[in-house]
Amino acid sequence: MLQLPPVIAGTSSLGNLYVVLPPEKKKMIVAAYLEAVDRPAVFDCAGKYGAGLALETLGQCLKELGVPPEDVMISNKLGWIRTPLLSAEPGFERDVWKDLRHDARQQIGYDEIMECYEQGNELLGDYNARMVSIHDPDEYLFAARSEQDANARYRNILDGYRALADLKEKGMVDSIGIGSKDWKTIQRISRDITLDWVMFANSITIYSHPQELLNFVNELSDKGIAVINSAVFHGGFLTGSDYFNYQRVSRNNEAYQELFLWRDRFHVICKEFGISPATAAIRFALEIPGVCSIALSSSSPVRTSENLLMADAVIPGEFWEEMKARGLLPARDSSQA
């Protein structure tokens, strides 16, 4: 199985997720992670993050920090290509990425994935991605306008993986994976493609972790496929933001009131036990059987360091029992003792 550290550095903040950070602060975030982990340090990035801005910034930060390429392992999730910005805002994930100077378009297929790979390495500058995957195949499939279109799109995904397999065979990358919010898309593709790793986003969290998915994670692990758990705060919502799975939500909207109520009750229990919501969410995400790593992104150098410490935190069993007693975790949750 691919060996990964318990915490992988997410890089969405380098692409101006929610806020625009000064260049120096972005470099401090990268430095904070590097200072706390062994080599090679693993960074997870994607052409979608800020329409390539995160890749560009990560490469620049590493260069300015004097990090040798062999000291880092960069994951680039492929499938989004940088394009010129032709309107005031990019056409993807509006209101999420701030102050972008480029747009991005999803494209999947053999040549399309190769183009994404090459563009990604150009944006990284002195560094190359050694972990590659197809990003958001779920979104790509869900955009199908007919069954015929859906079948064609799935064939494009398989062609994209043929490109990744060629890169691996030539020794240009070390491993092949997938990054998806919809876990059933991962399940489907894993039946057709030999994967080295999978990355679940917004799927296996303290808030949501269906037993069927937990069983699937175990299956992957038993097959020697590394499982990375990402977006374990649901895009920052569990720790207090007004974005859930990267979409703005409002307490005043009836559709989201149960969601906010769950968070309120979660925060109350955390306060009673003197545990931060982030610590509880991180520990839960890491302790799920079969998960080997979590990917965490932060907009703060201090929180980057704190997140790494939280991964080693010890949470008393009484906390999880109280979560179950108050109905925030299933009474027979197999993910927690």
N, C-alpha and C positions, 0 to 999 in steps of 0.2 A: 504494500500500500504506500501511496505517496506520503512522505513524511512532512507534516506541516506544524508550525507552532500553534499553541492554543489560541492565540489572538493574532489575526491578520489585520493589517492596517487598511481600512477602507479609505477611499480618496474622494468621495463625492464632494466634500467641502472644498477641495482644491478646484472643483469645477463650478463654484458659486452656487451650491445648493442652499436655497432659502436666503442666504446673505452673501454679500461681497466682502471677502476678507482681504486685508492688505497683503501684498506679496511677502513681506517680512514675517507676518504671522503665519502664513502658509508654510514658510520654510521652518518656522519654530515647531509647527505641528509634526512635520516630517522628522525633524531632529529629535523631538520628544520620543517618538516611537523608536527611532534608531538607537537612542541612548538606553532603552530599556530591554531590548531583545537581543538574542544571539544572532549570528550570521549563518546563512543569509536571511536578512529581514524580508518578509513577504508583504508586498503591497498589492491590493486588488484595485484594478482600475477598469475603465471602459471608454470607448469612443463616445458613448452617449453622455457621459458625465460632463456637462457643460459644453457639449458639442466638441469634444476633444481638448477642452481647456485643462481638464484634470490631468490628462496624459502629458500635455505640454508643460504644465506647472510641476508635476512630479519629476520629470526629467531635469528640468531647470534647477529645482531644489536640490536634488541629489548631486548634480554637478557642482553647484555652489558650495555644498557641504563636503565636497571632496570624497564622495563615496565611490569606491571602485565598483564597476559593473558586477564583478563576481561576488560582491557582498550583498546583493539584493536579488530577489526573485520577484519578477513583476508578472501579475496576471492581467491580461487584457481580454475583456469580454467583447467579442466581435459581433458585428451585425448592424452597427450604426456608423455611417460615414459622414465626416464633416463636409458641409456644403456652404455656399455663400449665404449670408443673412439678407433676405430680400424684403423683410418687413420689420416693424418695430420690435417684435418679439419672435423668438424661434417658434417653429410650428409643432414642436413636441413638448409635452408636459408643461403647458403654459402655467405661469405663476409659481413655478418651482425653481427654475434656474434663472439667476439674476445677472443683468448687465452683460449678456453674451454678445460677442461680435461675429459669431458664426451660427449657422443652423446645423441640424443633423437629420439624416434620412435613414430609415431602416432599409437594409438591403441584405438578402440572404440568397446564397447560391455558391457555386464553386468560385467563379471569378470575383463575385461580390465579396466573399469572405476573404479571398486573397488580397483584394484591394484594401479592405479594412485592416488586415494584418500589416500590410506595407505602410499604410498611412499612419497607423498607430506607432510603429517603430520610428517613422520620421518625426512624429510629434515628441516621442521620448528622447530624441537626440542621441546621446552617447549610450543609451540603454536599449535593450531589446526585451520584448515579452517572451518569457519561456513557458508560462502557463497560458493556454489559449482556450477559448470556449465560444459557443454561440450564445448571444445575449438576447433575452426576451423572445425566445421562440414561441412562447405562449401568446404574447401580443401579436406576433406575426400571424399565427394561426387564427386567432380570434378575429382578425381583420378580414378574413375571407368573406366574399360576398355570395358564394355558392358552394355546393359540395365539390363541384369540379375545381373551383378555385382553391378550396381547402386541400384537396389532394395534390394539386400542383405546388402549393406552398410547402406541404410536407416533403415532397420530393426535393424541393429547393433546400430544405433543411438538411436532408440526407446528403445532397451534393455539397453543402457547406462543410459537413463533417468529412466528406472525402478530401476536401482541401486541407483540413486540419490534419488528417491522417498522412497526407503527403508531406506536410511540413514536419511532422514527427518522424516519419521514415527518413527524411533527409537530415535529421538531427538539428533542425532549426528551432524546434521547441521540444520541451521535455514531457509535457502532459496535456491531455485534452479533457475538457469538462463541459459543463453547462451551467448557465445562470438563469433562473426563472422564478417568477412569483407563484406561478401555478404549478403545484407539485405533480399533478396528474400529467402535465405535459412532460415533466422530467421522467415520470414513470414510463410513458409511452416511448419516448426517445431512447431510454435506457434499454428497451427491449430490442432495439434495432442497431444501436451503436455501442461499441466498447468504450466505456468512459473510464478515465482515471480518477475523476473527482466530480462532484456535483455541488452546486451552491443554491440553497433554498433561500428565498427572500420573502420576508413578511409571513412566513408559513409556520415555523416551529417556534412559537414564543410562549411566554408565560400566559399570554392572553388567549392564544389559539394554538392547539396542537392535537388534532383529531387522532384517535387511536390508529386508524387505517394508515395515516402518514407515519406515525411512530413505527408501525410494523414495517413499512417500506424502508425507512431509514435503517432499521436493523438488517433488512435484506441486503441493502447496498453495502453496508459495513461487512457483512459476512462474505460478500463477493470480493472484498479487498478494494472497494471504491471509497475514497476519502469523502466524507460529508462535511461541508462547510455551512454553517448556519449564519445567515446575514440578516440585516434589518430587524434585529431582535427587539428594537424599541418601536417597531411599526412606523418607521420614518420619524421618530422622535416623539410620537404621541404619548407613549407610556411614561416618559420622563417629563412631560408637561407641555409639549408644543401643541399647536393647533393644526398640525398636519398628521393625517392617518394614512399610512401607505402612500405617502407623497401626494396626498390630496387634502386641500384645506377643508376642515370640518368646523362646525359651529355648535356650541352648546344650545343655542337658541333654535336649532333645526331639530324637529322632532325625530327625524330619521337617525340622529346621532346621539340622542339623549341616553340610551342604554349604554352606549360606548363610553360616554363621559361618566356615567354613574359607576360603571365597572372600575374606571380609573380612579375615581374619588375613593371608592371603598378599598382599592389596592393601596393607595397612598396612605390611607388611615392606618391600615395594618402595618405598613412599612414604618410609619412614624411610631407606632406603639412599640415596635421591636428595635427601633433605632437603626433601621436598615434603609439605605437609599433605594428608591425604586429602580435605579440603574443597576445597582448591585444584585438585587433580586432577579431582575430580568436577565442579566448576564449569567449569573450562576445557574438559573434554570435552563438557559439555552445551551450551556456547556455540559450540563449533567445528563442530558438526554442520551440514553445508550445509543451508540453508533456515531454520534457527532464527534469529530476530532478537532474542529476549530470553529471559532466564530470570527466574523469580520466586523470590525467596529470602526465607524467614522466619527470624527469629532471636529467641531469648529474652534476648538480651544486646545492649546498646547498642554495646559494644566489638566484638562479633562482627558486628554490622550493618555497622560501618565496615570491618572486615577483609574481610567478604564482597565489598564493593564493590571493594576493592583486588585481591582474588583474581581478579576478573573480568578484570583487565588483566595478570595474571601471565603470564610466559613460561615454558613448560615445555619442556625439551629433548626433541628427537626420540628421544634414547636411552631416555627414560623409557617412551614409548609402545612402542618396540621391545622393551623388557624385559617390559612387560605382555603383549605378544604371545608372546614367547619362553617365558614361564612359563604360557601358556595362559589368561591372564585377559582377553585380548582376542582376537578371531579373527585369524588370521594375515593375512588379506586384508581387514581392516576398512576399509571405504570411508569411515568417518567420521573416520579419522585418517590422516595421510600416512605 
